[in-house]
Amino acid sequence: MNKTLLYSSLALNLLMLAALIIIGGKLFTKKPPAIKESQRWTEDIPIPDSITIAMLGNSLTAYADWNALLGRDDVHNFGIADFTVKQLSWLLADWVIKSKPALCFIQGGQEDIMLGVPLERIAADYSMILDSLQHNGIEPVVQSTLLSWDHPEVNNQVVKLNQLLKALCFKKNISFINLNTVLSDNSRLQPQLTTDGIHLNNKGYELWAIIIKDYLLLNDPRNKR
Amino acid sequence: MKNLFMISILFNLMLAALLISALVYQFTKEEDPVAKISQFMPQKLAAKRIERILKQSPDTVSLVMLGNSITANGGNWNKRLGRIDIRNSGQGGYTTGQMLWLLDSCVIKAKPEYCFIMAGINDLSLGIPVERVCANYHIIIDTLLANGIRPVVQSTLYQTGNPAGNKNVGYLNDLLEAYCNEKNILFIDLNRSMSDHNGLIQELTTDGTHLSELGYEVWSDKLKWIISKLSI
C-alpha cells in the first residue's frame, strides 16, 4: 500500500517536472516573426483567370493571402516584395491589365522613399499607373502609403507623399483609402501590428482587410454586374 | 521508506506550486508589443532574387558580375568569357540601392576575387539623384574592399537618342571614375567603344538601353582582354 503510494508520488514528480520544463521553455524562448512570402516572382508571371480584384503593391501587399483575408476567391496578389512604384508600373500592361480585373487596389512607395526617389517622382509614377488602369476600364483605388513604427525619417516623407496622393486622387476622381487612420497612432504604425517596424503581422492584415471589406460593401464590382 | 515518501510528497507540492504560477504567468502577463518587433532587414525584400541568382550560379566563384538587366540578360557569362567560375548576379530592374540588398548573399559570401559592377541606369530612370547613386556605389565598393574583393567598375552605358538622360549618365561616370582613381581600383570606360554622338550605337542595342547579341560580343571582348590583363 505504502509502496504504490510512493511510486505514484514519484511518477507524479517526474510528470510535473516535465510539464514545468515544457511550459518554462515556451515562456522563455522567443519565436521569430512569421513572414509569409508570396510564391510568385517577376521572372515567371502567370496571368490569373477570372479575377475581380487586383492587389498591386510592394512587400506589404505581397506578403498577404488576400483571398483568405477578404473571404473571396476572385482576388489576385500582384504584390512584388522589392519593387518601387515605377518598377511596379513596368509590369502593369503585361500582367495586371491582361488579367482584366474590375478593381485594382494600389499600395506602395516605401521602397521608393528608402531608395531616394523624390516624392514628386513617386506621385508622377502613381499618376501614370492610375491613368493606364482607367484607360483600360479598371477602377483604381489608392491606399495610403503606410507609416512605419521606428523610421521617423521615412514617416516624414510618407506623410508628405500621402498628401500628394490624396490630391492626385481628388483631381482624377479616384477613391483614396487612408489606412493610417486605423493602423497608426500618433503618426506612426502601431507597434502591436508590426513584425519588424515596417511589415504587418496577422493582426495588422486583419485590420487592413476590414477596411477593404468596408469599401467593398458599397463598391463591390460583383454586385454591380 | 516513509522519509522518501514524505520528501516526494513535499517535492510534488513544490512542483505543483511552481507549475501553477508558471501557468498563471503565461496567461496573465502583459505582452510588450515593442519587444516583439524585430529589426527591419531590407535584404529580405530581395529573397526571391537571391534564391534565383544562387540557384543559377556555379559552386566555385572567382568573379561576380553585379548589375541590372543589362548584366542579367547576358545570360551565361561563363560561356561568353570561356570560364566556369563566373556568377551572374544581374537582376532586371534593380537600382544600386536594391543591389545593396543582395550584396552580402550574392557577392560577399561567395568570396570571389573580383566583382565587376555595372549599374545606375534604373536609378536615373526612377529619378534618383546622381549623388545618391554615387553614394550607393561608394558603399558597394567600400564593402567589397573591406571583404578583400577587388571591385572593377564599368561605366554606366549611354542610351540611344536620349541626350538629357545621357548628360546624367556622363556626370555619374565622371564621379565614379574619380572615386575609382581615389581608391586605386579599375574603371572601364565602355562608352568609348560602344557609343557615338547619339549615345549607345544602334547596332549594339535592341531598344536603346539593352544590348543586342553584337553588343554583348563587343562588351565580352573588352572583358576578356581585361581578365587576361588581371590574370584572374
Interface residues (C-beta under 8 A of the other chain):
Chain A: N2 K3 L5 L6 S9 L10 L12 N13 M16 L17 A19 L20 I23 G24 K26 L27 P32 P33 I35 E37 W41 T42 E43 N58 S59 A81 D82 F83 T84 K86 Q87 W90 E111 D112 M114 L115 G116 V117 P118 R121 S148 W149 D150 H151 Q190 P191 Q192 T194 T195 D196 G197 I198 H199
Chain B: M1 K2 L4 F5 S8 I9 F11 N12 L15 A16 L18 L19 A22 L23 Y25 Q26 P33 V34 K36 I37 S38 Q39 F40 M41 P42 K44 L45 A46 A47 K48 R49 R52 G92 G93 T95 G97 Q98 W101 N122 D123 S125 L126 G127 I128 P129 R132
